[in-house]
Amino acid sequence: MLIDFFNHVRAHQVPVSVREYLTLLEAMQRQVIPPSVDDFYHLARLILVKNEAHFDRFDRAFASYYKNVETVLPPGKEIPLDWLLKNFEANLTPEQKAEIEKLGWDKLMEEFKKRLAEQTERHAGGNKWIGTGGTSPFGNSGYHPEGIRVGGAGGNRSAVKVWDERQFKDYDDTLELGTRNIKVALRRLRRFAREGAELELDLDDTITHTARNAGHLDIRMVPERHNAVKVLMLLDAGGSMDDHISRVEELFSASRSEFKNLEVYYFHNCVYDFLWKSNRRRQTEKFTTAEVLRKYNPDWRLIFVGDATMSPYEITQPGGSVEYHNAEPGAVWLQRLVTTFPHFTWLNPEPEGLWQYRQSIAMIREILQNRMYPVTVAGIEQAMRQLSK
């Protein structure tokens, strides 16, 4: 079984050696962990992954392998709770879903506080208490058009608050597979300048000086030409963006290659009063958005990358962030950014055909003067032309 796991991890481009595999086997034989999937995950990642840039690849490899293992396990006597919850949601009729009214922001927060004060035990199903399943606006794995997700996994992407610890991953900027066409599209945004030592042959000047020198070769060198465009990239990470990791990593890797002057910050869902450079240290190493606005001059090209899929409250309301109480709405910070950096665009990995069904996408497109483009070769080319103006 562990041989299959070893091959599966390597197939996901995690550079794991046989020595590390043998170390994992030895740790399992010595029973250094309890027999649980969670403990095995942490042990395997500790031993097999040497570079934190590969953590995300390992996580995806582990998740897909574990799902495959689940499918071959013998069925138990009891129906799994997760299956029941998902089946409940799928069996709601359109009429039943229509009966579940949206509470509105103020009413939703007021009701949540009341539930916290009144509830004394775990609850599953139903339409009132904080729990799993059911049609209550509080909990997880149920159905409600607006709600506060407490733990668990999301499904409808309509939660206006999320009360659980969230671990986001930095995008891998070393990914090379599939980035060639993206690099070509990014080259639409170019402003070349010669910098550094003499590294490049100047063919025209060499021919001219050789001719003047009666045919004796006179090689002329010039500094290598670099793209002098300065790019400030703000990347949405976590939540619904997990569906687009591969595509965004290709874009990120190509951008690292094409733009010598590239500064990258992360945000979640919408930009608020702070950003961060490392998702693993985002709680301890924050950069205020006001500081970023002061640090970079208007010559920088601003590129947002995100699916713009969130609760509309995150854009319009103070305190609308799913993670903390933001003093000002996301729309205010977006407007400040696009005012400071007149050359801006938004790249959206969500399929363009779905944009019309996302209210938040329409709102952000309006703030960004409709400068939103899909993460396709054609969409990136359009975005680069926009930034070149």
N, C-alpha and C positions, 0 to 999 in steps of 0.2 A: 504493500500500500504506500509506503514512504518512497519507494523508487518511483512510482507513478507521480507522487507529489513533487519530488525533485525534478523530474522531467517537465512537469506542468509549469513549475516556477521558471525554469530555464526557457521554456517556450514563450513566456511572457517577457523575455529580454531582461531578466534579472540575472546578472553575472554570478552564478553560484558554482563553486568548485566542489569536487568530490571530497576534498578534505573537510569542508564545512558540512557537507552532507553526513560524513562519518561522525563529526562532532555532535550533530543533532541526534544521530542514532545512539551515541554513547549517553547523551543527556537523557534520552527516553529510557534507556536500559537502567540507568541509575535512579529513575523515578524522581527527578528533581522538581516535577510539577504534578499537581493533581490531575486525574484523567478527565480533563474538560477541554472543549474546543477553544474556548477563550484563552486558557493558559497555554495551550499548544500554539496558538497564533502568536502570542507574545514571545514565547521561547524560540519559535522558528524564525521570526523576524529578527530577533536579537542575534542569532547565530548565522543566519544565511545572508542578511543584507549588510553590506559593508559601507554603503554610501546612502545618506538620507535622501538623496535625489531619487533613489530607486524605491523608496517606501511606498509610493503610490502604485507603482507597477506590482509590487509584492502584494499589496492589499487587494488589488483587482484580481490577481492570480489566485490568491487564497479564497476570495469570495466565490469565484467561478468554480474552483475545485470542490469547495465544500458543498455547493449546490449540486454538483454532479454526484457527490457521495450520498447526499440525501435521497436522490432518486433511486438508488439501488438498495437502500436499506429496507428490510422487511416491514410491511405496514403494521402499525400497532393496533391494539384493540379499541383505542379511543380515537375519535376524530380530533385532529389538532385544533387548538383554539384559534390560531392564526387563520386557518382555512375557514373556520366558521365565521370569523369577523369579515373576511374578504367576501365570502359568499353572501353574507347579510347585505353588504353594500351593493353587490351586483344585482340583488333581487328587489331592490327598491324600485317601485314604479315611478314614471315621470310625475304622476299626480302626487305621490308621497313626497318626492323630492321638492315639488313646488310648494307643498304645505309647510316645509321647514323655512320659516321666514328669517331673513337677515335681521339681526338685532340692531346694527349700527354701532359705531365705535364707542360712544359714551355708554350706551346701554350694555354692550358686551363686557367692557371693563368693570362696570358696576356689578353685573351678575357674577363675574368670575370671582371678585372679592367676596361676595356673599357665599358662594359655593365653598370657597376655602375655609370660611369661618364655620359653616354648618356641617360639612362632611366629616365623618369620623371613621370611615372604613373604605376598603377597596370596593370598586363597583365596575361591573361589566354590563353593557347593553343599556337600554333605556334612553330617555330624552332629557335628563336633567343633570345628574351628578357627573363629577370628573372621573372618567374611566376609559374603558376600551369598548369599541363598537358603539352601536346605537346611533341616535340622532342628536345627542347632546352637543352643544358647541364647544365643550371642554373635554380634552382627553386625546386619544389617538385611535386610528384604525376604523373609525366610523365614517358617517357622512354628515357634513353640514357645509353650506356654501360659504360661511365665514366662521372661523372658530379660533380657539387658542389650543395649539397642540402641546400636550404635556407628555413628554417622553415619546417613545415609539417612533415609528417611521411615518413620514408624510405620504399622501397619495394624491389628493386633489389639488395640491399647490395653492390652496386658498387660505391657509392659516395666516392670521394677522399677528400672532405672537407665537413663539416657540420656547417653551420652558424646558430645555434640556441642554446638556453640554454638547457643543458641536466642535468637531475636529476637522479643519479644512486642510487641504494639501496644496503645497506649492506646485505650480505647473513645471513639468520637466523641460528645460530649455536645451537639452542635448539631443532630443529626438530628431532623427534625420529622415526616417522613412516617410515618404509621401509629402515632403515639404517643397519639392523642387518647383512645382507649379505655383505654390504660394509665394516662393521667393521671386519668381518672375513677375507676379502681380504686384508685389511690394516695390519692385524696382521702378514702378510708375512714379514713386515719390523719391526723386533724386536731386541732389544739388552737390555736384562733385567739387572737391578741392584737393590740392596736392599737399600732403602732410608727411613729415617724418624724413627718414634717410633715403638716399638714392637706391631704390629697390627695383625700378622698372625701366626697361629699355625704351628710349625715345627713338622710335624707328625713323620718323621724318627727319629729325635733327641729325641722326647718325648718317643717313644718306646724303644730306646736304654737306656736312663737314667732310665726309669721305670723298665726295666729288671735288670739293675745294682743295683737298689734300692730294690731288693727282691720283686718285684711286686707292691710296693707302687707307686701310680701314681705321676709322676714328669713331669708336663707340661712345655714344652719349647716353647718360642715365638721368632719370628724373625721379623725384619722390613719387611713391605710389598714390594713385587717386583713390580717395575715400568718399563715401557718401556723407556729406557734411550736415544733412538734415538732422535736427534734434527732435526726438520723439518722447513724449510723456505718455506712458500706457497705464491705464487703470483697469485692472482685471477683477471681475466678479468671481468669487470662489465659494464653493460649498453649496449645499441645498440642491436646487434644481439644476445647477451648473454641473453636478456630477454626471449628468447624462451626456455632457458635451466635452468631457475631459480630453479625449483623443484628438478631436478637431482643434480645440484651443491649444493643446500642446504643440501641434504641428504649426499653428500660427505663431505661437510664442517662440518656438525654436527658429523658425524662418526669420522672425523679427530680430532676434539676437544676432543672426548671421548678417543681415542686410543693413542694420542701423548701428553705426559705431557709437553714436550718442543716443542711448536708450536708457530711460529711467522708468522703473516699474514699481507700482504700488498695488495693493489689493484692497478690495472692499467686499461687502456682502449685500447683495440685492440692490441697494441704492447707496449713493455716497452721502455720508453725514459729516460730522465734525472731526473725524479722524480716519486715517488710513494706516496700513502697515506693509512692511516689505517681506516679512516671513510669516506664513500662516501658523507655524509652530510656536512663534513667539508673539503672536498678535495681541495677547493680553498684557505683555510686559514691555513691548517695544512699539509704541504707537507714535505716529506723526500727525500732528493736527493738520487738517485740510487748509486752514488759514496759513500755516507755515509753508505748505506746498505752493499755495497761491503766490506767496511772497518770494519763494526761492527761485522759481522759473519765470523767465520773461516771456512776453507774448510771441516771440519767435518760435517757441516750441510748438510742435504739432501734437494735439491732444487726441488720443484714441481710447475710447471706452470699449471694453470687450465684456459682454454679458448678455444673458437671455432676456433681461428686462421683465422677467416673470415673477410677480410678487403681488401682495395685497396692495390695492390702491392707497390704503392708509399710509403705507411706507413712504409714499411720495408726497402726500398732501397733509399729513397730520404730525404735529409735535408728539413725540412718544410713539410714533408709528413703527419704529424699527422692531423687528422680531426679537432682538437680543437685549436691548437696553432702552432707557428713556432718553431719546434724542430731543434736545431743546428746540431745534428748528426742523421743519419738514425737509425731506430729501430734495424736493423741488427747488428750495432756496439755494442749497449747495450746488445743485446741477447748474442753476442759472448763474451763480458766481463763477463757476468753472468756465462755462462757455463764453461769458463776458470777458474774462481775463485772457483766455486763449481763443482768438478769433478763428484760428484754423483747427477745427475739431470734427470728429465723426464718431459714430457708434457702430461697432461690428457685432452682429447678433448671430450666434450659432443655432438658435432655434429655427427650424424650417420656416421659410417665408410664408408658406401657405397657412401657417397657424397664427400668424401675427394678428389677424383680424379677430381672433377669439380671445385675445389677451388685452383686457382693459388697460393694464399697466403699460403695455407696449405702446398703445396709442397715446397715452399721457406723456411718456418720455419722448416719443417722436415729435410731439408738439413742442416740448421744451427745446429740443435739439433741432428745430427748424427742418424736420423731416430728413436729417442727415444720418439715417440709419440704414445699414446695408447688411446683407446676409454674409456669413463666412463661407463663401464660395469663391472660386477664382474670379468670376465676373463681378461679384459683389465687392471683393477686395480691390479690384482694378478701379471700380467706380469710386470707392472710398479714397483711394490714393489720388485720383484725379481731383476730387473735392479738396483734399488737403494741399494740393499743388497750386491751387488758385491764389 
